[in-house]
Protein backbone atom coordinates (compact mmCIF):
# COMPACT_ATOMS: atom_id res chain seq x y z
CA UNK A 1 0.00 0.00 0.00
CA UNK A 2 1.18 3.50 -0.79
CA UNK A 3 0.90 5.91 2.14
CA UNK A 4 1.09 9.71 2.06
CA UNK A 5 1.56 11.79 5.21
CA UNK A 6 0.34 15.38 4.98
CA UNK A 7 0.76 18.65 6.85
CA UNK A 8 -2.14 20.66 5.40
CA UNK A 9 -1.79 24.30 4.33
CA UNK A 10 -3.51 27.04 6.36
CA UNK A 11 -6.69 28.76 5.24
CA UNK A 12 -4.76 32.04 5.50
CA UNK A 13 -1.32 33.12 6.62
CA UNK A 14 -1.55 34.90 9.98
CA UNK A 15 1.56 33.76 11.84
CA UNK A 16 4.33 33.17 9.28
CA UNK A 17 6.52 31.19 11.72
CA UNK A 18 3.77 28.55 11.90
CA UNK A 19 1.88 29.11 8.64
CA UNK A 20 4.91 29.55 6.34
CA UNK A 21 7.65 27.80 8.30
CA UNK A 22 11.29 27.52 7.33
CA UNK A 23 11.30 24.00 8.75
CA UNK A 24 9.56 20.74 7.76
CA UNK A 25 7.01 19.23 10.13
CA UNK A 26 8.83 16.95 12.57
CA UNK A 27 5.80 14.70 13.10
CA UNK A 28 5.70 13.79 9.41
CA UNK A 29 9.44 13.14 9.33
CA UNK A 30 9.34 10.93 12.42
CA UNK A 31 6.36 8.88 11.23
CA UNK A 32 7.87 8.54 7.76
CA UNK A 33 11.19 7.37 9.19
CA UNK A 34 9.48 4.72 11.29
CA UNK A 35 7.25 3.46 8.48
CA UNK A 36 10.12 3.37 6.02
CA UNK A 37 12.01 1.12 8.43
CA UNK A 38 9.01 -1.25 8.17
CA UNK A 39 9.25 -1.30 4.36
CA UNK A 40 6.13 0.79 3.83
CA UNK A 41 5.89 2.71 0.54
CA UNK A 42 5.82 6.06 2.32
CA UNK A 43 5.71 9.65 1.03
CA UNK A 44 5.36 13.08 2.66
CA UNK A 45 3.63 16.30 1.66
CA UNK A 46 4.22 19.38 3.81
CA UNK A 47 1.82 21.96 2.45
CA UNK A 48 3.09 24.70 4.72
CA UNK A 49 6.81 24.12 4.24
CA UNK A 50 6.42 23.68 0.48
CA UNK A 51 4.16 26.74 0.18
CA UNK A 52 1.36 24.76 -1.47
CA UNK A 53 -2.30 25.70 -1.39
CA UNK A 54 -5.11 23.14 -1.32
CA UNK A 55 -5.19 22.75 -5.10
CA UNK A 56 -1.43 22.24 -5.13
CA UNK A 57 -1.75 19.54 -2.48
CA UNK A 58 -4.50 17.81 -4.44
CA UNK A 59 -2.30 17.83 -7.54
CA UNK A 60 0.42 16.02 -5.59
CA UNK A 61 -2.11 13.48 -4.35
CA UNK A 62 -3.25 12.81 -7.91
CA UNK A 63 0.36 12.28 -8.96
CA UNK A 64 1.19 9.90 -6.09
CA UNK A 65 -2.10 7.95 -6.10
CA UNK A 66 -1.88 6.88 -2.43
CA UNK A 67 -4.08 4.26 -0.80
CA UNK A 68 -3.94 5.94 2.60
CA UNK A 69 -3.47 9.63 3.45
CA UNK A 70 -2.58 10.56 7.01
CA UNK A 71 -2.94 14.06 8.45
CA UNK A 72 -1.33 15.63 11.49
CA UNK A 73 -3.12 18.56 13.13
CA UNK A 74 -3.20 20.70 16.21
CA UNK A 75 -6.62 22.02 17.25
CA UNK A 76 -6.43 25.17 15.12
CA UNK A 77 -5.32 23.03 12.15
CA UNK A 78 -8.04 20.40 12.24
CA UNK A 79 -10.45 22.23 9.94
CA UNK A 80 -7.86 22.81 7.18
CA UNK A 81 -6.94 19.12 7.48
CA UNK A 82 -10.59 18.13 7.17
CA UNK A 83 -11.03 20.43 4.18
CA UNK A 84 -8.14 18.78 2.35
CA UNK A 85 -9.40 15.33 3.32
CA UNK A 86 -12.81 16.22 1.89
CA UNK A 87 -11.18 17.44 -1.31
CA UNK A 88 -9.21 14.22 -1.63
CA UNK A 89 -12.32 12.14 -0.99
CA UNK A 90 -14.16 14.04 -3.72
CA UNK A 91 -11.36 13.14 -6.10
CA UNK A 92 -11.18 9.48 -5.04
CA UNK A 93 -13.56 8.11 -2.37
CA UNK A 94 -11.51 4.90 -2.19
CA UNK A 95 -8.57 6.67 -0.52
CA UNK A 96 -8.60 6.06 3.22
CA UNK A 97 -7.93 9.11 5.39
CA UNK A 98 -6.43 9.10 8.88
CA UNK A 99 -6.23 11.99 11.33
CA UNK A 100 -3.65 12.11 14.11
CA UNK A 101 -2.25 14.64 16.53
CA UNK A 102 -3.20 16.26 19.79
CA UNK A 103 -6.73 17.34 18.76
CA UNK A 104 -7.80 13.85 17.76
CA UNK A 105 -6.17 12.46 20.88
CA UNK A 106 -8.23 14.82 23.03
CA UNK A 107 -11.53 14.40 21.15
CA UNK A 108 -11.37 11.16 19.14
CA UNK A 109 -15.05 10.30 18.74
CA UNK A 110 -16.17 13.89 18.40
CA UNK A 111 -13.56 14.53 15.70
CA UNK A 112 -14.74 11.57 13.63
CA UNK A 113 -18.39 12.60 13.93
CA UNK A 114 -17.68 16.26 13.27
CA UNK A 115 -15.45 15.51 10.29
CA UNK A 116 -16.68 12.39 8.46
CA UNK A 117 -13.94 13.07 5.88
CA UNK A 118 -11.64 11.20 8.26
CA UNK A 119 -12.06 7.43 8.08
CA UNK A 120 -9.81 6.79 11.08
CA UNK A 121 -8.31 8.58 14.04
CA UNK A 122 -5.05 7.83 15.83
CA UNK A 123 -5.08 8.44 19.58
CA UNK A 124 -1.67 9.11 21.14
CA UNK A 125 1.66 8.26 19.51
CA UNK A 126 1.19 7.32 15.90
CA UNK A 127 4.15 5.18 14.87
CA UNK A 128 2.95 1.71 15.86
CA UNK A 129 -0.76 2.41 15.45
CA UNK A 130 -0.40 3.70 11.91
CA UNK A 131 1.80 0.76 10.95
CA UNK A 132 -0.75 -1.70 12.33
CA UNK A 133 -3.49 0.06 10.36
CA UNK A 134 -1.48 -0.21 7.14
CA UNK A 135 -0.68 -3.91 7.64
CA UNK A 136 -4.21 -4.87 8.65
CA UNK A 137 -5.75 -2.87 5.81
CA UNK A 138 -3.51 -4.62 3.29
CA UNK A 139 -4.40 -8.02 4.75
CA UNK A 140 -8.09 -7.22 5.36
CA UNK A 141 -7.57 -7.77 9.09
CA UNK A 142 -9.74 -6.77 12.06
CA UNK A 143 -9.16 -3.06 12.59
CA UNK A 144 -11.26 -2.84 15.75
CA UNK A 145 -8.58 -4.56 17.81
CA UNK A 146 -5.75 -2.16 16.95
CA UNK A 147 -4.73 -0.21 20.09
CA UNK A 148 -4.82 3.53 19.56
CA UNK A 149 -7.05 3.36 16.48
CA UNK A 150 -10.62 4.65 16.36
CA UNK A 151 -13.28 4.81 13.64
CA UNK A 152 -17.02 4.83 13.08
CA UNK A 153 -18.46 1.49 12.00
CA UNK A 154 -21.01 1.26 9.19
CA UNK A 155 -23.72 1.24 11.84
CA UNK A 156 -22.41 4.56 13.14
CA UNK A 157 -21.14 2.99 16.35
CA UNK A 158 -17.84 4.32 17.65
CA UNK A 159 -15.06 1.74 17.68
CA UNK A 160 -11.84 2.15 19.64
CA UNK A 161 -9.13 -0.44 20.10
CA UNK A 162 -8.13 0.91 23.52
CA UNK A 163 -5.13 2.84 24.72
CA UNK A 164 -1.76 1.91 23.29
CA UNK A 165 1.30 1.81 25.52
CA UNK A 166 3.70 4.65 24.89
CA UNK A 167 7.08 3.81 23.37
CA UNK A 168 9.43 3.65 26.34
CA UNK A 169 12.68 3.23 24.43
CA UNK A 170 12.88 6.34 22.28
CA UNK A 171 16.18 5.19 20.76
CA UNK A 172 14.24 2.35 19.14
CA UNK A 173 12.52 4.86 16.85
CA UNK A 174 14.55 5.37 13.64
CA UNK A 175 15.78 8.84 12.75
CA UNK A 176 13.20 11.09 11.08
CA UNK A 177 13.13 10.89 7.28
CA UNK A 178 14.50 14.38 6.77
CA UNK A 179 15.79 13.36 3.34
CA UNK A 180 12.20 13.22 2.08
CA UNK A 181 12.00 17.03 2.35
CA UNK A 182 13.94 19.73 0.56
CA UNK A 183 16.87 21.12 2.61
CA UNK A 184 15.74 23.57 5.29
CA UNK A 185 17.26 26.41 7.27
CA UNK A 186 16.02 24.89 10.51
CA UNK A 187 15.08 21.46 11.82
CA UNK A 188 12.94 20.63 14.83
CA UNK A 189 14.20 17.69 16.86
CA UNK A 190 12.32 15.85 19.59
CA UNK A 191 14.98 14.57 21.96
CA UNK A 192 12.48 13.42 24.58
CA UNK A 193 8.75 12.98 25.05
CA UNK A 194 6.76 13.77 28.17
CA UNK A 195 6.50 16.45 30.85
CA UNK A 196 6.26 15.86 34.62
CA UNK A 197 4.16 18.95 35.31
CA UNK A 198 0.36 19.25 35.25
CA UNK A 199 -0.39 22.75 33.95
CA UNK A 200 -4.11 23.48 33.77
CA UNK A 201 -3.82 24.95 30.25
CA UNK A 202 -1.91 22.01 28.72
CA UNK A 203 -3.19 18.59 27.70
CA UNK A 204 0.28 17.01 27.91
CA UNK A 205 -0.40 14.34 25.24
CA UNK A 206 3.00 12.67 25.73
CA UNK A 207 2.32 11.88 29.38
CA UNK A 208 3.96 12.90 32.64
CA UNK A 209 6.78 10.38 32.39
CA UNK A 210 9.78 11.78 30.55
CA UNK A 211 11.05 9.33 27.93
CA UNK A 212 14.44 10.55 26.68
CA UNK A 213 16.58 9.61 23.74
CA UNK A 214 20.19 8.96 24.65
CA UNK A 215 22.64 11.84 24.09
CA UNK A 216 24.50 9.79 21.47
CA UNK A 217 21.31 9.11 19.55
CA UNK A 218 20.42 12.81 19.52
CA UNK A 219 23.92 13.90 18.54
CA UNK A 220 24.12 11.32 15.76
CA UNK A 221 20.92 12.68 14.21
CA UNK A 222 22.26 16.23 14.36
CA UNK A 223 25.56 15.10 12.84
CA UNK A 224 23.66 13.59 9.92
CA UNK A 225 21.78 16.87 9.45
CA UNK A 226 24.96 18.95 9.63
CA UNK A 227 26.77 16.78 7.09
CA UNK A 228 23.80 16.30 4.73
CA UNK A 229 21.53 19.32 5.02
CA UNK A 230 23.84 22.05 6.39
CA UNK A 231 21.15 23.79 8.48
CA UNK A 232 21.54 27.15 10.18
CA UNK A 233 19.59 26.24 13.29
CA UNK A 234 18.17 23.42 15.39
CA UNK A 235 15.12 23.71 17.61
CA UNK A 236 14.57 21.17 20.38
CA UNK A 237 10.84 20.54 20.52
CA UNK A 238 10.96 18.85 23.94
CA UNK A 239 8.39 20.07 26.42
CA UNK A 240 11.30 20.71 28.82
CA UNK A 241 14.72 20.33 27.22
CA UNK A 242 16.70 20.43 30.47
CA UNK A 243 14.41 18.30 32.63
CA UNK A 244 17.13 15.61 32.89
CA UNK A 245 20.13 17.71 33.88
CA UNK A 246 23.02 15.27 33.33
CA UNK A 247 21.66 14.24 29.95
CA UNK A 248 21.35 17.88 28.90
CA UNK A 249 24.93 18.57 29.96
CA UNK A 250 26.13 15.59 27.96
CA UNK A 251 24.30 16.81 24.85
CA UNK A 252 25.84 20.27 25.28
CA UNK A 253 29.32 18.79 25.68
CA UNK A 254 28.69 16.70 22.58
CA UNK A 255 27.83 19.84 20.60
CA UNK A 256 31.25 21.24 21.44
CA UNK A 257 33.15 17.97 21.00
CA UNK A 258 31.66 17.42 17.54
CA UNK A 259 32.06 21.06 16.52
CA UNK A 260 28.35 21.70 16.03
CA UNK A 261 28.61 24.97 18.00
CA UNK A 262 30.78 26.38 15.21
CA UNK A 263 28.40 25.37 12.42
CA UNK A 264 24.92 26.20 13.70
CA UNK A 265 22.95 27.70 16.55
CA UNK A 266 20.14 26.06 18.46
CA UNK A 267 17.30 26.93 20.79
CA UNK A 268 14.61 25.27 22.87
CA UNK A 269 12.30 25.54 25.85
CA UNK A 270 12.83 24.69 29.47
CA UNK A 271 11.30 25.08 32.93
CA UNK A 272 12.32 27.62 35.52
CA UNK A 273 12.99 24.83 38.02
CA UNK A 274 15.38 22.91 35.76
CA UNK A 275 18.01 25.56 35.11
CA UNK A 276 21.18 26.45 37.03
CA UNK A 277 24.25 28.51 36.24
CA UNK A 278 26.48 25.60 35.19
CA UNK A 279 23.82 24.27 32.85
CA UNK A 280 23.01 27.70 31.40
CA UNK A 281 26.71 28.33 30.75
CA UNK A 282 27.08 24.92 29.10
CA UNK A 283 24.12 25.66 26.84
CA UNK A 284 25.59 29.03 25.90
CA UNK A 285 29.00 27.48 25.14
CA UNK A 286 27.32 24.84 22.98
CA UNK A 287 25.81 27.46 20.68
CA UNK A 288 22.40 27.99 22.26
CA UNK A 289 21.03 31.32 21.04
CA UNK A 290 17.71 31.44 22.87
CA UNK A 291 15.89 29.64 25.68
CA UNK A 292 12.13 29.79 26.12
CA UNK A 293 10.82 30.05 29.68
CA UNK A 294 7.15 29.36 30.38
CA UNK A 295 6.36 31.85 33.15
CA UNK A 296 2.67 32.30 32.25
CA UNK A 297 1.73 34.85 34.96
CA UNK A 298 3.24 37.53 37.16
CA UNK A 299 0.59 37.15 39.84
CA UNK A 300 1.67 35.02 42.79
CA UNK A 301 -1.80 33.55 43.39
CA UNK A 302 -2.25 32.58 39.74
CA UNK A 303 1.15 30.86 39.77
CA UNK A 304 0.14 28.78 42.78
CA UNK A 305 -3.02 27.50 41.13
CA UNK A 306 -1.87 26.61 37.61
CA UNK A 307 0.05 23.42 38.49
CA UNK A 308 3.39 24.58 37.14
CA UNK A 309 5.33 24.60 40.40
CA UNK A 310 6.41 28.25 40.11
CA UNK A 311 6.60 31.30 42.31
CA UNK A 312 8.04 34.77 41.80
CA UNK A 313 11.25 34.04 43.70
CA UNK A 314 12.06 31.07 41.47
CA UNK A 315 11.37 33.19 38.40
CA UNK A 316 13.74 35.93 39.52
CA UNK A 317 16.45 33.37 40.35
CA UNK A 318 16.19 31.76 36.91
CA UNK A 319 16.28 35.10 35.13
CA UNK A 320 19.37 36.10 37.14
CA UNK A 321 21.05 32.86 36.03
CA UNK A 322 20.23 33.53 32.38
CA UNK A 323 21.69 37.01 32.53
CA UNK A 324 24.79 35.85 34.40
CA UNK A 325 25.42 33.25 31.70
CA UNK A 326 24.74 35.78 28.95
CA UNK A 327 22.07 33.45 27.56
CA UNK A 328 19.25 35.20 25.65
CA UNK A 329 15.78 34.10 26.74
CA UNK A 330 12.19 34.56 25.72
CA UNK A 331 9.30 34.39 28.15
CA UNK A 332 5.82 33.01 27.54
CA UNK A 333 2.92 34.64 29.37
CA UNK A 334 -0.76 33.71 29.16
CA UNK A 335 -3.28 36.47 29.79
CA UNK A 336 -6.72 35.26 30.82
CA UNK A 337 -5.87 32.99 33.74
CA UNK A 338 -8.84 31.71 35.79
CA UNK A 339 -10.67 34.69 37.33
CA UNK A 340 -8.19 37.08 35.73
CA UNK A 341 -8.67 40.79 36.41
CA UNK A 342 -7.07 43.89 35.04
CA UNK A 343 -4.94 44.08 38.17
CA UNK A 344 -3.59 40.54 37.78
CA UNK A 345 -2.89 41.14 34.09
CA UNK A 346 -0.93 44.25 35.01
CA UNK A 347 1.03 42.17 37.53
CA UNK A 348 2.05 39.94 34.62
CA UNK A 349 2.99 42.85 32.39
CA UNK A 350 4.94 44.54 35.19
CA UNK A 351 6.84 41.32 35.86
CA UNK A 352 7.73 41.11 32.18
CA UNK A 353 9.01 44.69 32.28
CA UNK A 354 11.07 43.95 35.38
CA UNK A 355 12.77 40.80 34.09
CA UNK A 356 13.17 42.37 30.62
CA UNK A 357 13.41 39.22 28.46
CA UNK A 358 15.12 39.19 25.10
CA UNK A 359 11.75 38.42 23.58
CA UNK A 360 8.42 38.64 25.45
CA UNK A 361 5.51 36.56 24.20
CA UNK A 362 2.01 37.37 25.47
CA UNK A 363 -0.71 34.93 24.48
CA UNK A 364 -4.36 34.85 25.45
CA UNK A 365 -5.78 31.79 27.17
CA UNK A 366 -7.23 29.18 24.82
CA UNK A 367 -9.46 26.36 26.14
CA UNK A 368 -7.67 23.60 24.27
CA UNK A 369 -9.56 20.29 24.32
CA UNK A 370 -8.44 17.90 27.04
CA UNK A 371 -7.24 20.61 29.43
CA UNK A 372 -8.58 21.72 32.81
CA UNK A 373 -9.16 25.17 31.34
CA UNK A 374 -11.43 23.68 28.67
CA UNK A 375 -13.47 21.90 31.33
CA UNK A 376 -13.76 25.09 33.39
CA UNK A 377 -14.89 27.01 30.31
CA UNK A 378 -17.45 24.34 29.49
CA UNK A 379 -18.91 24.67 33.00
CA UNK A 380 -18.71 28.47 33.02
CA UNK A 381 -16.20 28.44 35.87
CA UNK A 382 -13.09 30.57 36.41
CA UNK A 383 -14.70 33.67 34.97
CA UNK A 384 -14.84 32.04 31.53
CA UNK A 385 -17.55 32.15 28.88
CA UNK A 386 -17.01 29.66 26.06
CA UNK A 387 -17.83 31.51 22.85
CA UNK A 388 -17.37 28.89 20.15
CA UNK A 389 -16.20 25.46 19.17
CA UNK A 390 -15.03 26.76 15.80
CA UNK A 391 -11.54 25.33 15.96
CA UNK A 392 -10.19 28.07 13.70
CA UNK A 393 -10.59 30.41 16.68
CA UNK A 394 -8.35 28.32 18.94
CA UNK A 395 -5.25 30.43 18.45
CA UNK A 396 -3.46 32.03 21.41
CA UNK A 397 -2.55 35.22 19.56
CA UNK A 398 -5.55 35.91 17.34
CA UNK A 399 -8.30 33.50 18.30
CA UNK A 400 -11.61 34.31 19.90
CA UNK A 401 -12.74 31.15 21.68
CA UNK A 402 -13.16 32.61 25.18
CA UNK A 403 -14.79 35.62 26.77
CA UNK A 404 -13.85 36.73 30.26
CA UNK A 405 -16.35 37.94 32.84
CA UNK A 406 -13.94 40.36 34.51
CA UNK A 407 -12.47 41.79 31.30
CA UNK A 408 -13.84 42.36 27.84
CA UNK A 409 -12.04 40.49 25.09
CA UNK A 410 -11.13 43.78 23.48
CA UNK A 411 -9.62 45.14 26.69
CA UNK A 412 -7.59 41.95 27.16
CA UNK A 413 -6.24 42.22 23.63
CA UNK A 414 -5.34 45.86 24.22
CA UNK A 415 -3.48 44.84 27.37
CA UNK A 416 -1.74 42.15 25.33
CA UNK A 417 -0.53 44.79 22.88
CA UNK A 418 0.40 47.13 25.74
CA UNK A 419 2.47 44.35 27.31
CA UNK A 420 4.68 44.14 24.24
CA UNK A 421 5.10 47.91 24.05
CA UNK A 422 5.80 48.39 27.74
CA UNK A 423 8.58 45.79 27.93
CA UNK A 424 10.51 47.54 25.17
CA UNK A 425 9.67 51.16 25.99
CA UNK A 426 10.17 51.03 29.76
CA UNK A 427 13.55 49.36 29.22
CA UNK A 428 14.54 51.93 26.56
CA UNK A 429 14.90 49.26 23.88
CA UNK A 430 13.63 51.32 20.98
CA UNK A 431 15.70 49.56 18.33
CA UNK A 432 14.53 46.16 19.62
CA UNK A 433 10.96 47.42 19.45
CA UNK A 434 11.44 48.50 15.84
CA UNK A 435 12.90 45.10 14.93
CA UNK A 436 10.09 43.33 16.78
CA UNK A 437 7.39 45.31 14.98
CA UNK A 438 9.04 44.64 11.61
CA UNK A 439 9.53 40.92 12.24
CA UNK A 440 5.94 40.44 13.37
CA UNK A 441 4.33 42.94 11.00
CA UNK A 442 1.97 40.33 9.56
CA UNK A 443 0.69 39.47 13.01
CA UNK A 444 0.50 43.16 13.90
CA UNK A 445 -1.65 43.93 10.86
CA UNK A 446 -3.96 41.08 11.85
CA UNK A 447 -4.27 42.53 15.36
CA UNK A 448 -5.05 46.01 14.04
CA UNK A 449 -7.69 44.67 11.66
CA UNK A 450 -9.30 42.71 14.47
CA UNK A 451 -9.34 45.74 16.77
CA UNK A 452 -10.92 47.87 14.04
CA UNK A 453 -13.54 45.21 13.40
CA UNK A 454 -14.43 45.05 17.08
CA UNK A 455 -14.60 48.85 17.25
CA UNK A 456 -16.92 48.98 14.24
CA UNK A 457 -19.15 46.39 15.84
CA UNK A 458 -19.26 48.31 19.13
CA UNK A 459 -20.43 51.57 17.53
CA UNK A 460 -22.78 49.74 15.14
CA UNK A 461 -21.27 51.47 12.18
CA UNK A 462 -23.32 49.35 9.81
CA UNK A 463 -26.64 50.20 11.47
CA UNK A 464 -28.89 51.84 8.86
CA UNK A 465 -29.81 55.52 9.14
CA UNK A 466 -33.40 56.61 9.45
CA UNK A 467 -34.94 60.05 8.80
CA UNK A 468 -36.61 61.66 11.80
CA UNK A 469 -38.27 65.05 12.27
CA UNK A 470 -36.89 66.56 9.10
CA UNK A 471 -33.29 65.52 9.73
CA UNK A 472 -31.13 62.45 9.52
CA UNK A 473 -30.72 60.77 12.87
CA UNK A 474 -28.78 57.69 13.73
CA UNK A 475 -31.00 54.90 14.82
ABEGO torsion letter per residue (X at the ends): XBBBBBBBBBABBABAAAABBABBBAAAAAAAAAAAAAGBBBBBBBAAAAGBBAAAAAAAAAAAGBABBBBBBBAAAAAAAAAAAAAAAAABAABBBBBBEAAAAABAAAAAAABAABABBBBEBAAAAAAAAAAAAAAGBBAAABBGBBBBBAAGBBBBAEBBBBBABAAABBBBBAAABBBBABBBBBABBEBABBBAABAGAAEABBBBBBAAAAAAAAAAAAAAAGBABBBBABABAAABAAAAAAAAAAAAAAGAAAABBBBBBBBAAABBAAAAAAAAAAGBABBBBBAGBABAAAAAAAGAGBBAAAAAAAAAAAAAAGBBBBBBBBBGBBGBBAAAAAAAAAAAAAAGBABBBBBBBBBBBGBAAAAAAAAGBGGBBBABABAAABBAAABBABBBAABBAAAAAAAAAAAAAAAAAAAGBAAAAAAAAAAAAAAAAAAAAAAAAAAAAAAGAABBBBBBGGBBBBX
